[in-house]
Amino acid sequence: MEFTLLFLATAIVMLVAWRGQRSLALGLFGAVLIACVATYLHHATDTLKLSF
């Protein structure tokens, strides 16, 4: 679910950048980038439950 929201947020940033509002697009890009890094770190720190 969070990956879908990140994808939609990225699409919104691209649409805003296309319309020509540079400062808003850069601000939204920064927010989406922070959200992507936070999502990555959340999943990268999960322990794997392996049973061999």
Summary of the structure (lengths in Angstrom):
residues: 52
radius of gyration: 15.0
end to end distance: 29.9
largest distance: 54.6
contacts: 101
relative contact order: 0.14
helix: 79%
strand: 0%
